[in-house]
Amino acid sequence: MAGPQPKQFLALDGVPILVHSLRAFAAVKRVTAIYVAVRKPEMERVQAQIAEYGFADRVRVVEGGTTQESSPRLLPCRRRRRHCAGARRGAAVDRCCDNRPHHRCGAEFGAAIVGLPAVDTIKQVERTAHGALITSTIPREYVVLAQTPQGFRYGLLQQAFAEATADGFVGTDEASVVERAEIR
């Protein structure tokens, strides 16, 4: 029996979540091409959905894998300065990939993510053989829950992935790889 269905194939209002994400990117006028990294066994299914929902002219499918396998494979597809990963809303995609001076983070640092403020109490723990021991409480004002989209200058992301690969570091998302690289 197969495992749980990947979330991009789950339906929201009768439409696959992947298609909702593609619509968010397609709604941003400056997005001229969309590249989707997909595990090999899912490529045919994704290509069929892309055709079914009318994205065949703007979306290209690239074989992917984990975040660290997929994103570097997508980088050669990008000829411009920005790389955005994931999507929730068209406005978030636009802001995250923005390079206008009044969007300080993206323009000044070359990287921006969407982050939700933490509302729960966050505990840092030490793992033991008997469970976890709380070592501290992290103040909520220092914590955000990373979301997508995540936008990066092309060269910055390329350098961060090269360093991570060389060091054997595996991040949980693109932002963790860039964060680790401490590129200034």
C-alpha positions as CSV (number, residue, x, y, z in Angstrom):
1,M,0.0,0.0,0.0
2,A,1.4,3.4,-0.9
3,G,2.2,6.0,1.7
4,P,0.2,9.2,2.2
5,Q,-0.4,11.3,-0.9
6,P,2.1,14.2,-1.3
7,K,0.4,17.5,-0.2
8,Q,0.8,19.1,-3.6
9,F,-1.7,16.6,-5.0
10,L,-4.3,17.0,-2.2
11,A,-7.4,19.0,-3.4
12,L,-8.5,22.3,-2.0
13,D,-11.9,23.3,-3.3
14,G,-11.6,20.5,-5.8
15,V,-8.3,21.8,-7.3
16,P,-4.9,20.3,-6.5
17,I,-2.8,22.4,-4.1
18,L,0.0,22.5,-6.8
19,V,-2.4,24.3,-9.2
20,H,-3.3,26.9,-6.5
21,S,0.4,27.5,-6.1
22,L,0.9,27.8,-9.9
23,R,-2.0,30.3,-10.0
24,A,-0.3,32.4,-7.4
25,F,2.9,32.6,-9.4
26,A,1.1,33.1,-12.7
27,A,-0.9,36.0,-11.2
28,V,2.4,38.0,-10.8
29,K,3.0,39.8,-14.1
30,R,6.7,39.8,-13.9
31,V,6.9,36.0,-13.5
32,T,7.5,34.9,-17.1
33,A,8.3,31.3,-16.5
34,I,7.7,28.8,-13.7
35,Y,9.9,25.8,-13.0
36,V,8.6,23.0,-10.8
37,A,10.9,20.4,-9.4
38,V,9.2,17.0,-9.0
39,R,10.3,13.6,-7.9
40,K,10.7,11.3,-11.0
41,P,7.7,9.0,-10.2
42,E,5.4,12.1,-10.0
43,M,6.6,13.9,-13.1
44,E,4.0,12.5,-15.5
45,R,1.2,13.3,-13.1
46,V,2.4,16.9,-12.7
47,Q,2.8,17.4,-16.4
48,A,-0.8,16.1,-16.9
49,Q,-2.1,18.6,-14.3
50,I,-0.2,21.4,-15.8
51,A,-1.7,20.7,-19.2
52,E,-5.2,20.1,-17.8
53,Y,-5.2,23.5,-16.0
54,G,-3.7,25.5,-18.9
55,F,-0.2,26.1,-17.7
56,A,1.7,24.2,-20.4
57,D,3.0,27.4,-22.0
58,R,4.5,28.9,-18.7
59,V,5.5,25.9,-16.6
60,R,8.4,23.5,-17.0
61,V,8.9,20.4,-15.0
62,V,12.4,19.5,-13.8
63,E,13.3,16.3,-12.0
64,G,13.8,17.0,-8.3
65,G,14.0,15.3,-5.0
66,T,14.7,16.7,-1.6
67,T,15.0,20.5,-1.2
68,Q,18.7,20.1,-1.5
69,E,18.4,18.1,-4.7
70,S,15.6,20.1,-6.3
71,S,16.7,23.7,-5.8
72,P,20.2,23.4,-7.3
73,R,18.6,21.6,-10.3
74,L,16.3,24.6,-10.8
75,L,19.0,27.2,-10.6
76,P,20.4,26.6,-14.1
77,C,16.8,27.2,-15.4
78,R,16.8,30.7,-14.1
79,R,18.4,33.3,-16.3
80,R,17.4,36.4,-14.2
81,R,18.4,37.6,-10.8
82,R,15.8,36.1,-8.5
83,H,14.7,32.6,-7.5
84,C,11.4,32.1,-5.6
85,A,10.5,28.8,-4.1
86,G,7.0,27.8,-3.1
87,A,3.8,29.8,-3.2
88,R,0.8,30.7,-1.0
89,R,-0.6,33.9,-2.5
90,G,0.2,36.0,-5.5
91,A,0.8,39.1,-3.4
92,A,3.2,37.2,-1.2
93,V,5.1,36.0,-4.3
94,D,5.3,39.5,-5.6
95,R,6.6,41.0,-2.3
96,C,9.0,38.1,-1.7
97,C,10.5,38.4,-5.2
98,D,10.5,42.2,-5.1
99,N,13.6,44.1,-5.6
100,R,12.2,47.6,-5.1
101,P,14.1,49.8,-2.6
102,H,11.2,50.2,-0.3
103,H,11.2,46.5,0.4
104,R,14.3,46.7,2.5
105,C,14.9,43.0,3.2
106,G,14.9,41.8,-0.4
107,A,16.7,44.8,-1.8
108,E,19.3,45.1,0.9
109,F,20.0,41.5,1.8
110,G,19.0,39.7,-1.4
111,A,16.8,37.3,0.4
112,A,13.3,37.3,1.8
113,I,10.8,34.8,3.2
114,V,7.3,34.8,4.4
115,G,7.1,34.2,8.2
116,L,4.2,33.8,10.5
117,P,4.5,35.1,14.0
118,A,4.6,32.4,16.6
119,V,1.5,32.3,18.8
120,D,2.4,29.2,20.8
121,T,4.9,29.0,23.6
122,I,8.2,27.7,22.1
123,K,10.3,25.4,24.3
124,Q,13.9,24.5,23.6
125,V,14.6,20.9,24.7
126,E,17.5,18.5,25.2
127,R,16.7,15.0,23.9
128,T,17.4,12.2,26.3
129,A,16.8,8.4,26.3
130,H,13.7,9.0,28.4
131,G,12.2,11.8,26.4
132,A,12.9,15.6,26.3
133,L,13.9,17.9,29.0
134,I,13.0,21.6,28.7
135,T,16.1,23.8,28.8
136,S,14.5,27.2,28.1
137,T,11.5,29.1,26.7
138,I,12.2,31.1,23.6
139,P,10.4,34.4,23.6
140,R,7.8,34.5,20.8
141,E,9.0,37.9,19.5
142,Y,12.2,36.1,18.4
143,V,10.4,33.3,16.5
144,V,8.6,33.1,13.2
145,L,7.3,30.1,11.4
146,A,8.9,30.0,8.0
147,Q,6.5,29.7,5.0
148,T,6.8,29.9,1.3
149,P,7.4,31.7,-0.9
150,Q,11.1,32.3,-0.3
151,G,13.0,34.6,-2.6
152,F,16.7,34.9,-3.1
153,R,19.1,36.6,-5.5
154,Y,20.3,33.9,-7.9
155,G,24.0,34.2,-7.1
156,L,23.5,34.2,-3.3
157,L,21.4,31.0,-3.5
158,Q,23.8,29.3,-5.9
159,Q,26.8,30.1,-3.6
160,A,24.9,28.8,-0.5
161,F,24.0,25.5,-2.1
162,A,27.5,25.0,-3.4
163,E,28.9,25.5,0.2
164,A,26.2,23.2,1.7
165,T,27.0,20.5,-0.8
166,A,30.7,20.8,-0.2
167,D,30.2,20.6,3.5
168,G,27.6,17.8,3.4
169,F,25.0,20.1,5.1
170,V,21.3,19.3,4.5
171,G,18.9,22.1,5.2
172,T,15.2,22.0,5.8
173,D,14.4,24.7,3.2
174,E,16.3,27.2,1.0
175,A,16.3,29.8,3.7
176,S,18.2,27.4,6.1
177,V,20.9,26.9,3.5
178,V,21.3,30.6,2.8
179,E,21.2,31.4,6.6
180,R,24.0,28.8,7.2
181,A,26.2,30.3,4.5
182,E,26.2,33.7,6.3
183,I,26.7,35.5,3.0
184,R,26.8,39.2,3.6
